[in-house]
């Protein structure tokens, strides 16, 4: 199986299409963490001004606004979601959305092949049994 997949010239395109839903969800989760749950904020006191990203510090703000986001957050969310759902999305668009370095196509292919082998090694995939084999097995 891996030999067939890793030799395919269209591997990166196949995986880009087949992982569409998972990638969109992951991009949203990263965006949400960076822009809603772990927004950088400052703590003042003791003559220091330090930046923090702890979600727990934002609870009072959520309580004060009853969890309703600002208009600017809603606008940013809509813009981000439109970019996540673009049909012309590339691997590098995905990497950019999740704060990873861009890769050349050959590097993406090596990475995907490595991920598939790692997943197979961990037993995440079972060999598919054909209809004929199922009938024979009873």
C-alpha positions, 0 to 999 in steps of 0.5 A: 500500500505505502509503495503505491501511495508514495510513488504517486505523482499526485500524492499531495493533491490526493491528501489535500483533498481527502483531508479537507474537513480535518484541515479546516477544523484544525485551522479553525481551532488554531485561529480560535486559540490565537484570537479568542481563547488565548489572546495576548494581554498585559498584566500591570502591577508592581512596576512591571508590564508583562504579556500573558496568553493564559486563557484563565485570565480572560474569564472575567472579560467573558463574564462581563460580555456574557461570552459575546465576541466583539464586532472586530472578532466576528469580522476576523472570524468570518474572514478566517473562515472564508480563507479556510473554505477557499477551494483553491487552498494549498498546503502552504496556505494550510501551513501558514494558517497553523503557524508552520513553515512553508514546504516545497511539494517534494518536502510535503510528499516526504512529510505525508509519506512519513506520517502515513508510515508512522500511522500504519506502524501505530496500527491506526489502519486495518487492511481492507478485506475484499468482498470475495474474501469476506464471502470465503471467510464465512 
